[in-house]
Structures are given as C-alpha cells and as structure tokens.
C-alpha cells in the first residue's frame, strides 16, 4: 500500500473511533458507585459484590500479565535477529485488539449478558435475531450503557481473554509476518473474529442454547475458554501459517525439515512459568464470584493438569528422542493447561490429571506430524497447543464432567454431566462435538479468508531480503541484540559454522 493511501486509511479508522467515542460519551450516564450507607443486609450484599469484583479484577490483571509470558516464549523460540519484532507483536496486540474490542467486539459478544454476582444486572443490549438463535449482540458499543463497576470489571476481564486469543497466531506466524499486516489482524480479531464465536458460547448465542432448544445437555459448555479462546486462536494460527508458508530455509529441496533453533530457550521456559501463573486468573476467576468456593477446585485442577502435561511430555519426548526436549516439555505444560481450561470447574482432580497427561502426550506426538508430514511451519507449536488441545478440552467436558457442579448453566436445570457419569452425558458430548466442528468451520474458514484477502490487497509476508537480514533491523530499525553481528550471506560465515541457512546471527 502506498504511503499516502496508508495515511488516508489509518486516518479514517482513527476518525471513526473518535466519532464513536464521542457518541458514546454524549449518551453515557455517569458511572454509578454503590452508596456506603444502608441496612445491614444491604451492606453485607455490597461487601459480597465487592469481594466478587475484586476476584474478577485481579483475575483480569493476571490474564493481562500472560502477555508477558507469551512475549517471552515466542521471542525465546525465535532467532535473535527477529526477537524484538516478535516481542513487539505480543506487546502491541494488547492495545490494538482492546481498542477494537472496546469499539465493537464487546458489544457483539456480551450485549445481552448480565452477571448479578458482580453487580452487572442490566444488559447493555440484546441478541440478534432472537434470544433462541442469537448470532451477535446489538448494543454496548464503545461501552455505552456500562455505568456500573460490575460492567466495567466484566469488560476488563473479557478483554484480557480476547487479547489472549489475538496473540496466539503470532507464535505460529513469527519470523515472516510483516508487522504492518499484523496490525490489521489485531483490529480484526478484537472487533469481529473472536467476539462472534464468543457470543455463540458465552454471550447467550445459539451454541449455548443447544440444551434448551435441542436437549443436548447444558448446551455448549466451555468454562474458561478451551474453545472460545484457545481453539479460535489456534485456528487462526493454523491458517495464518498456511497462507504465509514456511520460513526461508525451513525445508530442503527433498521436503525434509531443518531445525531452526530459537535463540534463548531459558527465556521461553521462564515465559511458560509466567503463563502458568496467569492461568490461575484465567480459570479460577471465571467463577465471577469469590463467594463461589468452586474457584479453589478450579485452581487445583489447573495445577494438576499443568503438572501432568509437563511430566507426560517429558516422558514422551525422552522415549521418542532419547533426550528431554525443553520445547516439547514446556508445550506439554501449556497443552495440559489449555485442555483443562474448558472442563476445570466440572471435573474431579483425578480427571484433571488424566486430561493434562493426555494433552502433554498429544503435543509431542502431533507437533512433528504437522511439521514433517503436513509441512506446516509453526515455530512455537501454537497449532498443537491451542487448537488441538483446545478441541481436546471441549471433548473432555462431555466425557469427564461429574455432575456435581453447573446446575442452571445455560438455563438448563441439571448439572453438567459427561458420559462417564450417566446416559445424559451423551447429549453433552454431542453439544461439545458441535462446538469443535464450528471452530474448525468458522474459525479456520473465516481466518483463512481474512488472511487470503489481506494478502491479495497487500502482501502479509515480509520481503525475502528482510527475512535474511532480520526483521528487527529492516522493520523496526533496532536490534534486539545489538552486540550480535549480522551475516548477510552464507559465504561470510566463518569456517566451522557454515549452515544451509542464510541471514543467521552469530556471536563474534
């Protein structure tokens, strides 16, 4: 896109945002706090709501902090010449996607939702075309109608979840995704891609009503987002990697894959631990109520699945490779976390352990298939961790939910029950399989169409010469590691370090 045309497009987007903010401000009532006086019962209720609000806000802050973990993991698995560009993608997606979510996405997803536990008692809008067959919300754009602390806390929490989904493709598409093209992805994901599927499951949409309309258990159940966040993000990671194609030098002429090692594995492992820490906010705070003591069960199940995924990946990688592979082990932990995110509130601890162990094994087995057989270049394993294990988490609800929690979920009287605990679980499993199918059709279909269309308008892949030198220098004008030297041509490599790849870094 020419510079002059780019200025016009960006200026137009900014102008639309400013007009929307102005309209929302004119229509907005002042934010209403809760009076400090009242009867004893009123003060007790107020304290309960305040405690629940605290859990939600702290949970949202923990999920936002996960962006730091993603940045460390992805830049650690990146070659040094691209580390700053990859980290910047993870950094800026927070602002880009949240602005779009504030303007459009939140209204599409949650216009018809109320959460009395945190004081959000009045929905900002309604579902279209109807409550029974809702496709998206109408109302609540630019947070219009969000006049209570509960509404704003809920927005913060859900925006953090959306940002997590938006950042997932940056791992699979790293080292060849042009930064200018990435910017538009952040806006698209926050405004349209994530909110629509989220509305169908969490916003009262048609997937959530499969129970009341078709008798399929409690409808689609996804407690903290195995599918809504990770499955949808992983689907975009898959299609984005396909559209971009593999990194230069990844595959030899005979089709065999080369190993392109990351520059800082300890940084990636530390980032994985930060993600584990943030995940407790991700899952436990999704009860939306500190007074709902189930959040302790959720937290314990989260930790057990992470531990089981770690150990399973450790054992599986050792058996397959003869050595413990740090990247596979880290992804085993993340796979366990992703898989338990959907069922964590509805299962017993033993089931969380089993789910995590299955996911950790799946990560080690499936990732090489994608890389070597399907020739999908995914530097961090985002597709396996988020899409494959996300779908696994959805299925796990229909298998392992023990019927002790979730009464009234999605308007269905009975608790959430899987096939291991009664024949009613078959309906629940059917609903979960429908959700998996929708992620594959909607998530992969829409994201593939988006990346293809964007690439037709302006190439989304970096120029070959930029990839050789490194995206830090060519796109950002800075070096992530200025004490490193750039090798522009393989002929310049010192004796003993010649490789089949060009544009590598080496420490002089």
Protein Blocks (a to p, Z undefined) as FASTA:
>chain_A
ZZklmmmmmmmmmmmmmmmmmmmmmmpccdddddfbdcfklmmmmmmmmmmmmmmmmmmm
mmmmmmmmmmmmmmmmpcfklmmmmmmmmmmmmmmmmmmmmmmmmmmmmmmgccfknopa
bcfbdcdfbfklcfbdcejihhioiabfklmmmmmmmmmmmmmmmmmmmmmmgoiacfkl
mmmmmmmmmmmmmmmmmmmmmnopaklmmmmmnopajbjadfkopmmmmmmmmmmmmmmm
mmnopaehkacfkopacddddfblmlmmmmmmmmmmmmmmmmmmmnopaklmklmmmmmm
mmmmmmmmmmmmmmmmmmmnopacfklmmmmmmmmmmmmmmmmmmccfklmmmmmmmmmm
mmmmmmmmmmmmnopacfkommmmmmmmmmmmmmmmmmmogolgoghiahiabacddfkl
ojklmmmmmmmmmmmmmmmmmmmmmmmmmmmmmmmmpccbdcfklmmnopklmmnopafb
lmbccdfbfklpcghiacfbehiacdZZ
